[in-house]
């Protein structure tokens, strides 16, 4: 796991205390793109109690707020699947 992914994992764990956190670096799948070869494209699956009662958009905004610094810099794309406990 690279430095960007480690930072993202640390921030998400600290802010949201997720029950499940899977962050996959998919940068290699985007060869030929401007940001290819760097930690720039990620897929995130996260399950935490903080998402209970929130809309899909509100959940994504919460995650994006936690990762605002990374999204403004090295991260070009982030796919988010955010669930409350018991959802699939």
C-alpha positions in Angstrom: 0.0 0.0 0.0 1.4 3.4 -1.0 1.6 6.5 1.1 -1.5 8.1 -0.3 -3.6 5.0 0.4 -2.1 4.7 3.9 -3.0 8.3 4.7 -6.6 7.8 3.4 -7.0 4.7 5.5 -5.7 6.5 8.6 -8.0 9.5 8.1 -11.1 7.4 7.4 -10.4 5.1 10.4 -9.9 8.1 12.7 -12.9 10.1 11.6 -15.5 7.4 11.0 -14.4 4.3 13.0 -15.7 2.0 10.2 -16.7 -1.6 10.7 -15.4 -2.4 7.3 -12.9 -0.4 5.1 -11.6 -1.6 1.8 -9.6 0.8 -0.2 -8.3 -0.4 -3.5 -5.8 1.4 -5.6 -7.0 1.1 -9.2 -4.5 3.5 -10.7 -2.8 0.8 -12.8 -6.2 0.2 -14.6 -6.0 3.8 -16.0 -2.7 3.6 -17.9 -2.6 6.2 -20.6 -4.5 8.7 -18.4 -2.8 11.9 -17.2 -2.3 10.6 -13.7 -1.3 7.0 -14.7 1.5 5.5 -12.6 0.6 7.4 -9.4 -1.8 6.7 -6.6 -4.6 8.6 -8.3 -7.6 6.3 -8.8 -9.2 4.5 -5.9 -12.3 2.4 -5.2 -13.6 2.5 -1.6 -16.1 0.3 0.2 -16.8 1.5 3.7 -19.4 0.5 6.3 -19.9 2.5 9.4 -22.6 3.5 11.9 -22.2 7.2 11.0 -24.0 6.5 7.7 -27.2 5.3 9.3 -30.1 7.5 8.2 -28.0 9.5 5.7 -28.7 9.6 2.0 -26.2 8.2 -0.5 -25.2 11.8 -1.3 -24.7 12.8 2.3 -22.6 9.7 2.9 -20.4 10.5 -0.1 -20.0 14.1 1.1 -19.0 12.9 4.5 -16.3 10.7 3.1 -15.1 13.4 0.7 -14.9 15.9 3.6 -12.6 13.5 5.4 -10.4 13.1 2.3 -10.6 16.7 1.1 -6.9 17.2 1.1 -6.2 14.1 -0.9 -9.0 14.9 -3.4 -7.6 18.3 -3.9 -4.2 16.9 -4.6 -3.0 13.4 -5.6 -6.3 11.6 -5.9 -7.9 12.1 -9.3 -10.8 9.7 -8.9 -12.6 8.0 -6.0 -15.5 5.6 -6.3 -17.4 5.4 -3.0 -19.7 2.6 -1.8 -20.8 3.7 1.7 -23.1 1.6 3.8 -24.6 1.6 7.2 -24.3 -1.6 9.3 -26.6 -4.3 8.0 -26.8 -2.9 4.5 -25.4 -4.7 1.5 
